[in-house]
Amino acid sequence: MTDSCVETRNRDKEQLLVVRGQAPLAEAEILLTHARAAILAGRDIQLDLCEAEHLHAGVLQVLIAFERSARKNGLRFELVGQSETARRTLALAGLANWPSGVSQ
């Protein structure tokens, strides 16, 4: 069994979510668990995709739902970094500017 490619770090009012390496469909459930916990705790979310090598479509769906749910609950959702692969994957999925206001 391999280790999860998802890591979280809780800060005072923020949760950093780091996705490394391959992010297959099996990681979607892990992301969903972290997303729910962050939102229930009222933490703003920072997403780091700097070391992501592959994002499965199911993982992308969870991330998009996570971002929408965070904003709906008045929380900030910020993409703090992305690898070239993650950037291309987001662009191919029509998410080149996701989340809105992302500076490149």
C-alpha positions as a Markdown table, in Angstrom:
| # | Residue | x | y | z |
|---|---|---|---|---|
| 1 | Met | 0.0 | 0.0 | 0.0 |
| 2 | Thr | 1.4 | 3.5 | -0.9 |
| 3 | Asp | 1.2 | 6.5 | 1.3 |
| 4 | Ser | -1.3 | 9.3 | 0.6 |
| 5 | Cys | -0.1 | 12.1 | -1.7 |
| 6 | Val | -2.2 | 14.5 | 0.3 |
| 7 | Glu | -0.8 | 16.3 | 3.3 |
| 8 | Thr | -2.5 | 18.9 | 5.5 |
| 9 | Arg | -1.1 | 21.4 | 7.9 |
| 10 | Asn | -3.3 | 23.3 | 10.3 |
| 11 | Arg | -2.5 | 26.8 | 11.1 |
| 12 | Asp | -4.5 | 29.2 | 13.4 |
| 13 | Lys | -7.3 | 30.0 | 11.0 |
| 14 | Glu | -5.9 | 28.4 | 7.8 |
| 15 | Gln | -5.5 | 24.9 | 6.5 |
| 16 | Leu | -2.7 | 24.2 | 4.0 |
| 17 | Leu | -3.6 | 21.3 | 1.7 |
| 18 | Val | -0.6 | 20.0 | -0.2 |
| 19 | Val | -1.0 | 17.5 | -3.1 |
| 20 | Arg | 2.3 | 15.7 | -4.2 |
| 21 | Gly | 3.1 | 13.3 | -6.9 |
| 22 | Gln | 0.3 | 11.3 | -8.5 |
| 23 | Ala | -3.2 | 12.1 | -7.3 |
| 24 | Pro | -5.3 | 9.1 | -8.4 |
| 25 | Leu | -9.0 | 8.6 | -7.9 |
| 26 | Ala | -8.4 | 6.9 | -4.5 |
| 27 | Glu | -7.1 | 10.3 | -3.2 |
| 28 | Ala | -10.5 | 11.9 | -3.9 |
| 29 | Glu | -12.0 | 10.4 | -0.7 |
| 30 | Ile | -9.0 | 11.6 | 1.4 |
| 31 | Leu | -9.3 | 15.1 | 0.0 |
| 32 | Leu | -13.0 | 15.1 | 0.7 |
| 33 | Thr | -12.4 | 14.1 | 4.3 |
| 34 | His | -9.9 | 17.0 | 4.7 |
| 35 | Ala | -12.2 | 19.4 | 3.0 |
| 36 | Arg | -15.1 | 18.7 | 5.3 |
| 37 | Ala | -12.9 | 19.0 | 8.4 |
| 38 | Ala | -11.5 | 22.3 | 7.3 |
| 39 | Ile | -14.9 | 23.8 | 6.5 |
| 40 | Leu | -16.4 | 22.5 | 9.8 |
| 41 | Ala | -13.5 | 24.1 | 11.6 |
| 42 | Gly | -14.0 | 27.4 | 9.8 |
| 43 | Arg | -10.5 | 27.5 | 8.4 |
| 44 | Asp | -9.5 | 29.3 | 5.3 |
| 45 | Ile | -7.9 | 27.0 | 2.8 |
| 46 | Gln | -4.6 | 27.2 | 0.9 |
| 47 | Leu | -4.0 | 24.7 | -1.8 |
| 48 | Asp | -0.5 | 23.9 | -2.9 |
| 49 | Leu | -0.1 | 21.9 | -6.2 |
| 50 | Cys | 3.6 | 22.7 | -6.7 |
| 51 | Glu | 4.6 | 19.0 | -6.5 |
| 52 | Ala | 1.6 | 17.5 | -8.2 |
| 53 | Glu | 2.5 | 15.3 | -11.1 |
| 54 | His | -1.0 | 14.1 | -12.0 |
| 55 | Leu | -4.5 | 15.1 | -11.0 |
| 56 | His | -7.3 | 12.5 | -11.7 |
| 57 | Ala | -10.6 | 14.0 | -12.9 |
| 58 | Gly | -12.2 | 12.8 | -9.6 |
| 59 | Val | -9.7 | 14.7 | -7.6 |
| 60 | Leu | -10.4 | 17.8 | -9.7 |
| 61 | Gln | -14.1 | 17.5 | -9.0 |
| 62 | Val | -13.5 | 17.3 | -5.2 |
| 63 | Leu | -11.2 | 20.3 | -5.3 |
| 64 | Ile | -13.8 | 22.4 | -7.3 |
| 65 | Ala | -16.6 | 21.3 | -4.9 |
| 66 | Phe | -14.2 | 22.1 | -1.9 |
| 67 | Glu | -13.6 | 25.6 | -3.3 |
| 68 | Arg | -17.3 | 26.3 | -3.8 |
| 69 | Ser | -18.3 | 25.0 | -0.4 |
| 70 | Ala | -15.5 | 27.0 | 1.3 |
| 71 | Arg | -16.7 | 30.3 | -0.4 |
| 72 | Lys | -20.3 | 29.5 | 0.3 |
| 73 | Asn | -19.4 | 29.2 | 4.0 |
| 74 | Gly | -17.5 | 32.6 | 3.9 |
| 75 | Leu | -14.1 | 31.0 | 3.9 |
| 76 | Arg | -11.2 | 32.0 | 1.7 |
| 77 | Phe | -9.8 | 29.4 | -0.8 |
| 78 | Glu | -6.5 | 30.2 | -2.4 |
| 79 | Leu | -4.2 | 28.4 | -4.8 |
| 80 | Val | -0.7 | 29.2 | -3.5 |
| 81 | Gly | 1.3 | 27.2 | -6.0 |
| 82 | Gln | 1.1 | 24.8 | -8.9 |
| 83 | Ser | 3.4 | 22.7 | -11.0 |
| 84 | Glu | 3.5 | 23.0 | -14.7 |
| 85 | Thr | 1.7 | 19.7 | -15.0 |
| 86 | Ala | -1.0 | 20.9 | -12.6 |
| 87 | Arg | -1.3 | 24.2 | -14.5 |
| 88 | Arg | -1.8 | 22.3 | -17.8 |
| 89 | Thr | -4.3 | 19.9 | -16.3 |
| 90 | Leu | -6.3 | 22.8 | -14.9 |
| 91 | Ala | -6.2 | 24.6 | -18.3 |
| 92 | Leu | -7.3 | 21.5 | -20.2 |
| 93 | Ala | -10.2 | 21.1 | -17.8 |
| 94 | Gly | -11.2 | 24.7 | -18.6 |
| 95 | Leu | -9.9 | 25.9 | -15.2 |
| 96 | Ala | -7.0 | 28.1 | -16.3 |
| 97 | Asn | -8.1 | 30.9 | -13.9 |
| 98 | Trp | -9.4 | 28.6 | -11.1 |
| 99 | Pro | -10.0 | 29.6 | -8.4 |
| 100 | Ser | -11.1 | 33.1 | -9.6 |
| 101 | Gly | -8.5 | 35.7 | -9.0 |
| 102 | Val | -5.5 | 33.3 | -9.1 |
| 103 | Ser | -2.3 | 35.2 | -10.0 |
| 104 | Gln | 0.2 | 33.3 | -12.1 |
